[in-house]
Amino acid sequence: MTNITLSIDDEVYKKMRRYSEVRWSDFVRRMIKKRVNELESLDKNKDKESILTMLASEEVLNKDWDNQEDEAWNNV
């Protein structure tokens, strides 16, 4: 397994520490895997050029990243 390093704001880290029961590395691994799977499914689409154009749209990116799992971070 490959290791990665993330930078997290000190304030967010302090809040994360309050929830020691959460396995944060596992949470991040699952979110990365989910996003990669979504991107791979887009790659299989024949109309790839229009999908890449859509992905470049900031509005679409924000909408796609605003999901239930991500909303949990708002309360951290």
PDB file with SEQRES, HELIX, SHEET and CRYST1 records, atoms N, CA, C and O in Angstrom:
SEQRES   1 A   76  MET THR ASN ILE THR LEU SER ILE ASP ASP GLU VAL TYR          
SEQRES   2 A   76  LYS LYS MET ARG ARG TYR SER GLU VAL ARG TRP SER ASP          
SEQRES   3 A   76  PHE VAL ARG ARG MET ILE LYS LYS ARG VAL ASN GLU LEU          
SEQRES   4 A   76  GLU SER LEU ASP LYS ASN LYS ASP LYS GLU SER ILE LEU          
SEQRES   5 A   76  THR MET LEU ALA SER GLU GLU VAL LEU ASN LYS ASP TRP          
SEQRES   6 A   76  ASP ASN GLN GLU ASP GLU ALA TRP ASN ASN VAL                  
HELIX    1 AA1 ASP A   10  ARG A   17  1                                   8    
HELIX    2 AA2 TRP A   24  ASP A   43  1                                  20    
HELIX    3 AA3 LYS A   48  ALA A   56  1                                   9    
HELIX    4 AA4 GLU A   58  TRP A   65  1                                   8    
HELIX    5 AA5 GLN A   68  GLU A   71  1                                   4    
HELIX    6 AA6 ALA A   72  ASN A   75  5                                   4    
CRYST1    1.000    1.000    1.000  90.00  90.00  90.00 P 1           1          
ATOM      1  N   MET A   1       0.853  -1.174   0.000  1.00  0.00           N  
ATOM      2  CA  MET A   1       0.000   0.000   0.000  1.00  0.00           C  
ATOM      3  C   MET A   1       0.897   1.233   0.000  1.00  0.00           C  
ATOM      4  O   MET A   1       1.906   1.281   0.703  1.00  0.00           O  
ATOM      5  N   THR A   2       0.522   2.212  -0.784  1.00  0.00           N  
ATOM      6  CA  THR A   2       1.267   3.462  -0.886  1.00  0.00           C  
ATOM      7  C   THR A   2       0.782   4.431   0.179  1.00  0.00           C  
ATOM      8  O   THR A   2      -0.403   4.459   0.511  1.00  0.00           O  
ATOM      9  N   ASN A   3       1.696   5.219   0.711  1.00  0.00           N  
ATOM     10  CA  ASN A   3       1.346   6.252   1.687  1.00  0.00           C  
ATOM     11  C   ASN A   3       1.282   7.603   1.007  1.00  0.00           C  
ATOM     12  O   ASN A   3       2.048   7.882   0.084  1.00  0.00           O  
ATOM     13  N   ILE A   4       0.358   8.448   1.470  1.00  0.00           N  
ATOM     14  CA  ILE A   4       0.296   9.834   1.019  1.00  0.00           C  
ATOM     15  C   ILE A   4       0.269  10.718   2.261  1.00  0.00           C  
ATOM     16  O   ILE A   4      -0.090  10.272   3.351  1.00  0.00           O  
ATOM     17  N   THR A   5       0.651  11.962   2.081  1.00  0.00           N  
ATOM     18  CA  THR A   5       0.638  12.923   3.178  1.00  0.00           C  
ATOM     19  C   THR A   5      -0.324  14.042   2.825  1.00  0.00           C  
ATOM     20  O   THR A   5      -0.307  14.558   1.708  1.00  0.00           O  
ATOM     21  N   LEU A   6      -1.156  14.413   3.774  1.00  0.00           N  
ATOM     22  CA  LEU A   6      -2.120  15.489   3.579  1.00  0.00           C  
ATOM     23  C   LEU A   6      -1.816  16.621   4.542  1.00  0.00           C  
ATOM     24  O   LEU A   6      -1.401  16.394   5.679  1.00  0.00           O  
ATOM     25  N   SER A   7      -2.024  17.827   4.078  1.00  0.00           N  
ATOM     26  CA  SER A   7      -1.936  18.985   4.963  1.00  0.00           C  
ATOM     27  C   SER A   7      -3.349  19.368   5.370  1.00  0.00           C  
ATOM     28  O   SER A   7      -4.239  19.504   4.530  1.00  0.00           O  
ATOM     29  N   ILE A   8      -3.538  19.538   6.663  1.00  0.00           N  
ATOM     30  CA  ILE A   8      -4.848  19.891   7.203  1.00  0.00           C  
ATOM     31  C   ILE A   8      -4.668  21.101   8.102  1.00  0.00           C  
ATOM     32  O   ILE A   8      -3.724  21.173   8.888  1.00  0.00           O  
ATOM     33  N   ASP A   9      -5.585  22.048   7.977  1.00  0.00           N  
ATOM     34  CA  ASP A   9      -5.523  23.224   8.845  1.00  0.00           C  
ATOM     35  C   ASP A   9      -5.493  22.797  10.307  1.00  0.00           C  
ATOM     36  O   ASP A   9      -6.144  21.827  10.696  1.00  0.00           O  
ATOM     37  N   ASP A  10      -4.734  23.526  11.104  1.00  0.00           N  
ATOM     38  CA  ASP A  10      -4.622  23.208  12.526  1.00  0.00           C  
ATOM     39  C   ASP A  10      -5.983  23.174  13.213  1.00  0.00           C  
ATOM     40  O   ASP A  10      -6.244  22.308  14.048  1.00  0.00           O  
ATOM     41  N   GLU A  11      -6.833  24.108  12.861  1.00  0.00           N  
ATOM     42  CA  GLU A  11      -8.158  24.180  13.488  1.00  0.00           C  
ATOM     43  C   GLU A  11      -8.985  22.931  13.162  1.00  0.00           C  
ATOM     44  O   GLU A  11      -9.667  22.390  14.032  1.00  0.00           O  
ATOM     45  N   VAL A  12      -8.921  22.482  11.918  1.00  0.00           N  
ATOM     46  CA  VAL A  12      -9.648  21.267  11.527  1.00  0.00           C  
ATOM     47  C   VAL A  12      -9.066  20.064  12.257  1.00  0.00           C  
ATOM     48  O   VAL A  12      -9.809  19.200  12.723  1.00  0.00           O  
ATOM     49  N   TYR A  13      -7.753  20.004  12.356  1.00  0.00           N  
ATOM     50  CA  TYR A  13      -7.106  18.883  13.046  1.00  0.00           C  
ATOM     51  C   TYR A  13      -7.543  18.819  14.509  1.00  0.00           C  
ATOM     52  O   TYR A  13      -7.806  17.734  15.028  1.00  0.00           O  
ATOM     53  N   LYS A  14      -7.622  19.959  15.169  1.00  0.00           N  
ATOM     54  CA  LYS A  14      -8.076  19.986  16.563  1.00  0.00           C  
ATOM     55  C   LYS A  14      -9.493  19.432  16.673  1.00  0.00           C  
ATOM     56  O   LYS A  14      -9.809  18.686  17.600  1.00  0.00           O  
ATOM     57  N   LYS A  15     -10.328  19.799  15.729  1.00  0.00           N  
ATOM     58  CA  LYS A  15     -11.705  19.308  15.738  1.00  0.00           C  
ATOM     59  C   LYS A  15     -11.754  17.812  15.455  1.00  0.00           C  
ATOM     60  O   LYS A  15     -12.548  17.091  16.058  1.00  0.00           O  
ATOM     61  N   MET A  16     -10.913  17.347  14.543  1.00  0.00           N  
ATOM     62  CA  MET A  16     -10.867  15.918  14.224  1.00  0.00           C  
ATOM     63  C   MET A  16     -10.472  15.106  15.453  1.00  0.00           C  
ATOM     64  O   MET A  16     -10.996  14.014  15.671  1.00  0.00           O  
ATOM     65  N   ARG A  17      -9.566  15.627  16.242  1.00  0.00           N  
ATOM     66  CA  ARG A  17      -9.083  14.908  17.424  1.00  0.00           C  
ATOM     67  C   ARG A  17     -10.199  14.671  18.437  1.00  0.00           C  
ATOM     68  O   ARG A  17     -10.131  13.731  19.229  1.00  0.00           O  
ATOM     69  N   ARG A  18     -11.217  15.515  18.415  1.00  0.00           N  
ATOM     70  CA  ARG A  18     -12.348  15.327  19.333  1.00  0.00           C  
ATOM     71  C   ARG A  18     -13.141  14.071  18.988  1.00  0.00           C  
ATOM     72  O   ARG A  18     -13.882  13.546  19.819  1.00  0.00           O  
ATOM     73  N   TYR A  19     -12.981  13.599  17.763  1.00  0.00           N  
ATOM     74  CA  TYR A  19     -13.707  12.415  17.304  1.00  0.00           C  
ATOM     75  C   TYR A  19     -12.722  11.277  17.076  1.00  0.00           C  
ATOM     76  O   TYR A  19     -12.566  10.779  15.961  1.00  0.00           O  
ATOM     77  N   SER A  20     -12.073  10.885  18.142  1.00  0.00           N  
ATOM     78  CA  SER A  20     -11.021   9.872  18.033  1.00  0.00           C  
ATOM     79  C   SER A  20     -11.561   8.510  17.611  1.00  0.00           C  
ATOM     80  O   SER A  20     -10.803   7.653  17.158  1.00  0.00           O  
ATOM     81  N   GLU A  21     -12.868   8.309  17.757  1.00  0.00           N  
ATOM     82  CA  GLU A  21     -13.445   7.028  17.346  1.00  0.00           C  
ATOM     83  C   GLU A  21     -13.487   6.885  15.827  1.00  0.00           C  
ATOM     84  O   GLU A  21     -13.630   5.775  15.315  1.00  0.00           O  
ATOM     85  N   VAL A  22     -13.366   7.993  15.105  1.00  0.00           N  
ATOM     86  CA  VAL A  22     -13.370   7.957  13.644  1.00  0.00           C  
ATOM     87  C   VAL A  22     -11.973   7.587  13.163  1.00  0.00           C  
ATOM     88  O   VAL A  22     -10.980   8.198  13.559  1.00  0.00           O  
ATOM     89  N   ARG A  23     -11.915   6.590  12.314  1.00  0.00           N  
ATOM     90  CA  ARG A  23     -10.625   6.230  11.703  1.00  0.00           C  
ATOM     91  C   ARG A  23     -10.478   7.098  10.464  1.00  0.00           C  
ATOM     92  O   ARG A  23     -10.938   6.742   9.379  1.00  0.00           O  
ATOM     93  N   TRP A  24      -9.834   8.234  10.643  1.00  0.00           N  
ATOM     94  CA  TRP A  24      -9.763   9.244   9.595  1.00  0.00           C  
ATOM     95  C   TRP A  24      -9.038   8.740   8.357  1.00  0.00           C  
ATOM     96  O   TRP A  24      -9.436   9.064   7.238  1.00  0.00           O  
ATOM     97  N   SER A  25      -7.988   7.958   8.533  1.00  0.00           N  
ATOM     98  CA  SER A  25      -7.277   7.466   7.350  1.00  0.00           C  
ATOM     99  C   SER A  25      -8.177   6.537   6.535  1.00  0.00           C  
ATOM    100  O   SER A  25      -8.146   6.561   5.304  1.00  0.00           O  
ATOM    101  N   ASP A  26      -8.971   5.727   7.218  1.00  0.00           N  
ATOM    102  CA  ASP A  26      -9.904   4.849   6.515  1.00  0.00           C  
ATOM    103  C   ASP A  26     -10.972   5.671   5.803  1.00  0.00           C  
ATOM    104  O   ASP A  26     -11.343   5.360   4.671  1.00  0.00           O  
ATOM    105  N   PHE A  27     -11.465   6.713   6.455  1.00  0.00           N  
ATOM    106  CA  PHE A  27     -12.456   7.599   5.851  1.00  0.00           C  
ATOM    107  C   PHE A  27     -11.910   8.214   4.566  1.00  0.00           C  
ATOM    108  O   PHE A  27     -12.588   8.217   3.538  1.00  0.00           O  
ATOM    109  N   VAL A  28     -10.696   8.729   4.625  1.00  0.00           N  
ATOM    110  CA  VAL A  28     -10.089   9.368   3.449  1.00  0.00           C  
ATOM    111  C   VAL A  28      -9.860   8.337   2.349  1.00  0.00           C  
ATOM    112  O   VAL A  28     -10.113   8.620   1.178  1.00  0.00           O  
ATOM    113  N   ARG A  29      -9.384   7.147   2.708  1.00  0.00           N  
ATOM    114  CA  ARG A  29      -9.186   6.080   1.711  1.00  0.00           C  
ATOM    115  C   ARG A  29     -10.489   5.768   0.987  1.00  0.00           C  
ATOM    116  O   ARG A  29     -10.505   5.636  -0.237  1.00  0.00           O  
ATOM    117  N   ARG A  30     -11.587   5.648   1.743  1.00  0.00           N  
ATOM    118  CA  ARG A  30     -12.881   5.332   1.122  1.00  0.00           C  
ATOM    119  C   ARG A  30     -13.347   6.457   0.198  1.00  0.00           C  
ATOM    120  O   ARG A  30     -13.889   6.190  -0.874  1.00  0.00           O  
ATOM    121  N   MET A  31     -13.141   7.699   0.602  1.00  0.00           N  
ATOM    122  CA  MET A  31     -13.563   8.829  -0.229  1.00  0.00           C  
ATOM    123  C   MET A  31     -12.735   8.907  -1.513  1.00  0.00           C  
ATOM    124  O   MET A  31     -13.272   9.198  -2.582  1.00  0.00           O  
ATOM    125  N   ILE A  32     -11.446   8.650  -1.410  1.00  0.00           N  
ATOM    126  CA  ILE A  32     -10.591   8.656  -2.605  1.00  0.00           C  
ATOM    127  C   ILE A  32     -11.009   7.527  -3.544  1.00  0.00           C  
ATOM    128  O   ILE A  32     -11.135   7.729  -4.752  1.00  0.00           O  
ATOM    129  N   LYS A  33     -11.221   6.347  -2.985  1.00  0.00           N  
ATOM    130  CA  LYS A  33     -11.631   5.202  -3.807  1.00  0.00           C  
ATOM    131  C   LYS A  33     -12.958   5.490  -4.505  1.00  0.00           C  
ATOM    132  O   LYS A  33     -13.122   5.182  -5.686  1.00  0.00           O  
ATOM    133  N   LYS A  34     -13.901   6.078  -3.776  1.00  0.00           N  
ATOM    134  CA  LYS A  34     -15.197   6.410  -4.362  1.00  0.00           C  
ATOM    135  C   LYS A  34     -15.029   7.381  -5.520  1.00  0.00           C  
ATOM    136  O   LYS A  34     -15.625   7.185  -6.580  1.00  0.00           O  
ATOM    137  N   ARG A  35     -14.231   8.422  -5.336  1.00  0.00           N  
ATOM    138  CA  ARG A  35     -14.044   9.427  -6.389  1.00  0.00           C  
ATOM    139  C   ARG A  35     -13.344   8.813  -7.599  1.00  0.00           C  
ATOM    140  O   ARG A  35     -13.718   9.106  -8.735  1.00  0.00           O  
ATOM    141  N   VAL A  36     -12.340   7.972  -7.381  1.00  0.00           N  
ATOM    142  CA  VAL A  36     -11.640   7.319  -8.494  1.00  0.00           C  
ATOM    143  C   VAL A  36     -12.611   6.439  -9.275  1.00  0.00           C  
ATOM    144  O   VAL A  36     -12.593   6.437 -10.506  1.00  0.00           O  
ATOM    145  N   ASN A  37     -13.448   5.700  -8.577  1.00  0.00           N  
ATOM    146  CA  ASN A  37     -14.441   4.858  -9.257  1.00  0.00           C  
ATOM    147  C   ASN A  37     -15.402   5.692 -10.098  1.00  0.00           C  
ATOM    148  O   ASN A  37     -15.760   5.306 -11.211  1.00  0.00           O  
ATOM    149  N   GLU A  38     -15.815   6.828  -9.563  1.00  0.00           N  
ATOM    150  CA  GLU A  38     -16.696   7.713 -10.329  1.00  0.00           C  
ATOM    151  C   GLU A  38     -15.997   8.229 -11.580  1.00  0.00           C  
ATOM    152  O   GLU A  38     -16.595   8.265 -12.656  1.00  0.00           O  
ATOM    153  N   LEU A  39     -14.744   8.626 -11.446  1.00  0.00           N  
ATOM    154  CA  LEU A  39     -13.992   9.136 -12.595  1.00  0.00           C  
ATOM    155  C   LEU A  39     -13.749   8.043 -13.631  1.00  0.00           C  
ATOM    156  O   LEU A  39     -13.812   8.301 -14.833  1.00  0.00           O  
ATOM    157  N   GLU A  40     -13.471   6.823 -13.169  1.00  0.00           N  
ATOM    158  CA  GLU A  40     -13.287   5.714 -14.107  1.00  0.00           C  
ATOM    159  C   GLU A  40     -14.566   5.425 -14.879  1.00  0.00           C  
ATOM    160  O   GLU A  40     -14.518   5.110 -16.069  1.00  0.00           O  
ATOM    161  N   SER A  41     -15.697   5.528 -14.217  1.00  0.00           N  
ATOM    162  CA  SER A  41     -16.954   5.288 -14.933  1.00  0.00           C  
ATOM    163  C   SER A  41     -17.193   6.373 -15.976  1.00  0.00           C  
ATOM    164  O   SER A  41     -17.773   6.102 -17.027  1.00  0.00           O  
ATOM    165  N   LEU A  42     -16.752   7.597 -15.698  1.00  0.00           N  
ATOM    166  CA  LEU A  42     -16.852   8.659 -16.700  1.00  0.00           C  
ATOM    167  C   LEU A  42     -15.929   8.378 -17.885  1.00  0.00           C  
ATOM    168  O   LEU A  42     -16.281   8.658 -19.032  1.00  0.00           O  
ATOM    169  N   ASP A  43     -14.747   7.823 -17.605  1.00  0.00           N  
ATOM    170  CA  ASP A  43     -13.800   7.503 -18.674  1.00  0.00           C  
ATOM    171  C   ASP A  43     -14.375   6.497 -19.665  1.00  0.00           C  
ATOM    172  O   ASP A  43     -14.023   6.510 -20.844  1.00  0.00           O  
ATOM    173  N   LYS A  44     -15.245   5.639 -19.193  1.00  0.00           N  
ATOM    174  CA  LYS A  44     -15.823   4.608 -20.062  1.00  0.00           C  
ATOM    175  C   LYS A  44     -16.878   5.170 -21.006  1.00  0.00           C  
ATOM    176  O   LYS A  44     -17.282   4.506 -21.961  1.00  0.00           O  
ATOM    177  N   ASN A  45     -17.319   6.385 -20.738  1.00  0.00           N  
ATOM    178  CA  ASN A  45     -18.342   7.013 -21.570  1.00  0.00           C  
ATOM    179  C   ASN A  45     -17.740   7.400 -22.916  1.00  0.00           C  
ATOM    180  O   ASN A  45     -16.629   7.927 -22.973  1.00  0.00           O  
ATOM    181  N   LYS A  46     -18.468   7.140 -23.999  1.00  0.00           N  
ATOM    182  CA  LYS A  46     -17.969   7.431 -25.346  1.00  0.00           C  
ATOM    183  C   LYS A  46     -17.829   8.920 -25.601  1.00  0.00           C  
ATOM    184  O   LYS A  46     -16.990   9.333 -26.402  1.00  0.00           O  
ATOM    185  N   ASP A  47     -18.628   9.725 -24.942  1.00  0.00           N  
ATOM    186  CA  ASP A  47     -18.613  11.169 -25.162  1.00  0.00           C  
ATOM    187  C   ASP A  47     -17.678  11.836 -24.156  1.00  0.00           C  
ATOM    188  O   ASP A  47     -18.068  12.754 -23.434  1.00  0.00           O  
ATOM    189  N   LYS A  48     -16.456  11.362 -24.127  1.00  0.00           N  
ATOM    190  CA  LYS A  48     -15.486  11.785 -23.118  1.00  0.00           C  
ATOM    191  C   LYS A  48     -15.172  13.280 -23.195  1.00  0.00           C  
ATOM    192  O   LYS A  48     -15.012  13.924 -22.158  1.00  0.00           O  
ATOM    193  N   GLU A  49     -15.080  13.836 -24.385  1.00  0.00           N  
ATOM    194  CA  GLU A  49     -14.718  15.247 -24.510  1.00  0.00           C  
ATOM    195  C   GLU A  49     -15.726  16.143 -23.800  1.00  0.00           C  
ATOM    196  O   GLU A  49     -15.340  17.071 -23.089  1.00  0.00           O  
ATOM    197  N   SER A  50     -17.005  15.873 -23.986  1.00  0.00           N  
ATOM    198  CA  SER A  50     -18.014  16.704 -23.321  1.00  0.00           C  
ATOM    199  C   SER A  50     -17.994  16.492 -21.813  1.00  0.00           C  
ATOM    200  O   SER A  50     -18.285  17.415 -21.052  1.00  0.00           O  
ATOM    201  N   ILE A  51     -17.655  15.288 -21.382  1.00  0.00           N  
ATOM    202  CA  ILE A  51     -17.558  15.026 -19.946  1.00  0.00           C  
ATOM    203  C   ILE A  51     -16.399  15.813 -19.347  1.00  0.00           C  
ATOM    204  O   ILE A  51     -16.532  16.390 -18.268  1.00  0.00           O  
ATOM    205  N   LEU A  52     -15.266  15.839 -20.040  1.00  0.00           N  
ATOM    206  CA  LEU A  52     -14.130  16.608 -19.540  1.00  0.00           C  
ATOM    207  C   LEU A  52     -14.454  18.089 -19.486  1.00  0.00           C  
ATOM    208  O   LEU A  52     -14.028  18.786 -18.565  1.00  0.00           O  
ATOM    209  N   THR A  53     -15.202  18.574 -20.462  1.00  0.00           N  
ATOM    210  CA  THR A  53     -15.636  19.974 -20.438  1.00  0.00           C  
ATOM    211  C   THR A  53     -16.533  20.218 -19.237  1.00  0.00           C  
ATOM    212  O   THR A  53     -16.393  21.223 -18.541  1.00  0.00           O  
ATOM    213  N   MET A  54     -17.450  19.300 -18.998  1.00  0.00           N  
ATOM    214  CA  MET A  54     -18.344  19.423 -17.858  1.00  0.00           C  
ATOM    215  C   MET A  54     -17.553  19.417 -16.549  1.00  0.00           C  
ATOM    216  O   MET A  54     -17.832  20.206 -15.646  1.00  0.00           O  
ATOM    217  N   LEU A  55     -16.568  18.524 -16.451  1.00  0.00           N  
ATOM    218  CA  LEU A  55     -15.774  18.437 -15.230  1.00  0.00           C  
ATOM    219  C   LEU A  55     -14.964  19.698 -14.979  1.00  0.00           C  
ATOM    220  O   LEU A  55     -14.626  20.008 -13.836  1.00  0.00           O  
ATOM    221  N   ALA A  56     -14.656  20.418 -16.035  1.00  0.00           N  
ATOM    222  CA  ALA A  56     -13.876  21.643 -15.882  1.00  0.00           C  
ATOM    223  C   ALA A  56     -14.708  22.777 -15.305  1.00  0.00           C  
ATOM    224  O   ALA A  56     -14.159  23.778 -14.845  1.00  0.00           O  
ATOM    225  N   SER A  57     -15.996  22.633 -15.324  1.00  0.00           N  
ATOM    226  CA  SER A  57     -16.881  23.673 -14.812  1.00  0.00           C  
ATOM    227  C   SER A  57     -16.829  23.694 -13.285  1.00  0.00           C  
ATOM    228  O   SER A  57     -17.097  22.688 -12.629  1.00  0.00           O  
ATOM    229  N   GLU A  58     -16.483  24.845 -12.737  1.00  0.00           N  
ATOM    230  CA  GLU A  58     -16.386  24.968 -11.278  1.00  0.00           C  
ATOM    231  C   GLU A  58     -17.717  24.664 -10.600  1.00  0.00           C  
ATOM    232  O   GLU A  58     -17.753  24.049  -9.534  1.00  0.00           O  
ATOM    233  N   GLU A  59     -18.789  25.092 -11.213  1.00  0.00           N  
ATOM    234  CA  GLU A  59     -20.116  24.851 -10.630  1.00  0.00           C  
ATOM    235  C   GLU A  59     -20.394  23.359 -10.527  1.00  0.00           C  
ATOM    236  O   GLU A  59     -20.889  22.883  -9.505  1.00  0.00           O  
ATOM    237  N   VAL A  60     -20.080  22.630 -11.575  1.00  0.00           N  
ATOM    238  CA  VAL A  60     -20.310  21.183 -11.570  1.00  0.00           C  
ATOM    239  C   VAL A  60     -19.403  20.512 -10.554  1.00  0.00           C  
ATOM    240  O   VAL A  60     -19.834  19.616  -9.827  1.00  0.00           O  
ATOM    241  N   LEU A  61     -18.144  20.942 -10.500  1.00  0.00           N  
ATOM    242  CA  LEU A  61     -17.227  20.356  -9.525  1.00  0.00           C  
ATOM    243  C   LEU A  61     -17.733  20.571  -8.106  1.00  0.00           C  
ATOM    244  O   LEU A  61     -17.716  19.649  -7.291  1.00  0.00           O  
ATOM    245  N   ASN A  62     -18.177  21.766  -7.815  1.00  0.00           N  
ATOM    246  CA  ASN A  62     -18.693  22.034  -6.475  1.00  0.00           C  
ATOM    247  C   ASN A  62     -19.911  21.183  -6.169  1.00  0.00           C  
ATOM    248  O   ASN A  62     -20.037  20.647  -5.068  1.00  0.00           O  
ATOM    249  N   LYS A  63     -20.805  21.056  -7.135  1.00  0.00           N  
ATOM    250  CA  LYS A  63     -22.006  20.251  -6.927  1.00  0.00           C  
ATOM    251  C   LYS A  63     -21.634  18.791  -6.699  1.00  0.00           C  
ATOM    252  O   LYS A  63     -22.173  18.142  -5.803  1.00  0.00           O  
ATOM    253  N   ASP A  64     -20.716  18.277  -7.507  1.00  0.00           N  
ATOM    254  CA  ASP A  64     -20.318  16.881  -7.377  1.00  0.00           C  
ATOM    255  C   ASP A  64     -19.621  16.603  -6.057  1.00  0.00           C  
ATOM    256  O   ASP A  64     -19.765  15.517  -5.496  1.00  0.00           O  
ATOM    257  N   TRP A  65     -18.881  17.555  -5.564  1.00  0.00           N  
ATOM    258  CA  TRP A  65     -18.160  17.335  -4.314  1.00  0.00           C  
ATOM    259  C   TRP A  65     -19.045  17.587  -3.113  1.00  0.00           C  
ATOM    260  O   TRP A  65     -18.715  17.146  -2.012  1.00  0.00           O  
ATOM    261  N   ASP A  66     -20.152  18.278  -3.284  1.00  0.00           N  
ATOM    262  CA  ASP A  66     -21.075  18.509  -2.180  1.00  0.00           C  
ATOM    263  C   ASP A  66     -22.012  17.318  -2.088  1.00  0.00           C  
ATOM    264  O   ASP A  66     -23.070  17.295  -2.717  1.00  0.00           O  
ATOM    265  N   ASN A  67     -21.618  16.344  -1.310  1.00  0.00           N  
ATOM    266  CA  ASN A  67     -22.463  15.177  -1.122  1.00  0.00           C  
ATOM    267  C   ASN A  67     -22.588  14.903   0.372  1.00  0.00           C  
ATOM    268  O   ASN A  67     -21.986  15.604   1.186  1.00  0.00           O  
ATOM    269  N   GLN A  68     -23.347  13.915   0.725  1.00  0.00           N  
ATOM    270  CA  GLN A  68     -23.635  13.647   2.127  1.00  0.00           C  
ATOM    271  C   GLN A  68     -22.364  13.400   2.935  1.00  0.00           C  
ATOM    272  O   GLN A  68     -22.246  13.886   4.060  1.00  0.00           O  
ATOM    273  N   GLU A  69     -21.416  12.654   2.382  1.00  0.00           N  
ATOM    274  CA  GLU A  69     -20.179  12.390   3.110  1.00  0.00           C  
ATOM    275  C   GLU A  69     -19.401  13.673   3.348  1.00  0.00           C  
ATOM    276  O   GLU A  69     -18.851  13.889   4.427  1.00  0.00           O  
ATOM    277  N   ASP A  70     -19.362  14.524   2.325  1.00  0.00           N  
ATOM    278  CA  ASP A  70     -18.632  15.778   2.457  1.00  0.00           C  
ATOM    279  C   ASP A  70     -19.327  16.733   3.411  1.00  0.00           C  
ATOM    280  O   ASP A  70     -18.662  17.491   4.118  1.00  0.00           O  
ATOM    281  N   GLU A  71     -20.649  16.710   3.444  1.00  0.00           N  
ATOM    282  CA  GLU A  71     -21.389  17.603   4.330  1.00  0.00           C  
ATOM    283  C   GLU A  71     -21.054  17.332   5.790  1.00  0.00           C  
ATOM    284  O   GLU A  71     -21.146  18.234   6.622  1.00  0.00           O  
ATOM    285  N   ALA A  72     -20.669  16.106   6.111  1.00  0.00           N  
ATOM    286  CA  ALA A  72     -20.299  15.783   7.488  1.00  0.00           C  
ATOM    287  C   ALA A  72     -19.131  16.635   7.960  1.00  0.00           C  
ATOM    288  O   ALA A  72     -19.000  16.903   9.154  1.00  0.00           O  
ATOM    289  N   TRP A  73     -18.286  17.060   7.035  1.00  0.00           N  
ATOM    290  CA  TRP A  73     -17.129  17.890   7.394  1.00  0.00           C  
ATOM    291  C   TRP A  73     -17.552  19.279   7.846  1.00  0.00           C  
ATOM    292  O   TRP A  73     -16.800  19.934   8.567  1.00  0.00           O  
ATOM    293  N   ASN A  74     -18.718  19.748   7.452  1.00  0.00           N  
ATOM    294  CA  ASN A  74     -19.162  21.085   7.841  1.00  0.00           C  
ATOM    295  C   ASN A  74     -19.312  21.221   9.345  1.00  0.00           C  
ATOM    296  O   ASN A  74     -19.206  22.323   9.882  1.00  0.00           O  
ATOM    297  N   ASN A  75     -19.556  20.119  10.023  1.00  0.00           N  
ATOM    298  CA  ASN A  75     -19.759  20.157  11.472  1.00  0.00           C  
ATOM    299  C   ASN A  75     -18.519  19.766  12.258  1.00  0.00           C  
ATOM    300  O   ASN A  75     -18.572  19.631  13.480  1.00  0.00           O  
ATOM    301  N   VAL A  76     -17.410  19.586  11.567  1.00  0.00           N  
ATOM    302  CA  VAL A  76     -16.173  19.193  12.256  1.00  0.00           C  
ATOM    303  C   VAL A  76     -15.514  20.409  12.835  1.00  0.00           C  
ATOM    304  O   VAL A  76     -14.457  20.301  13.457  1.00  0.00           O  
TER     305      VAL A  76                                                      
END                                                                             
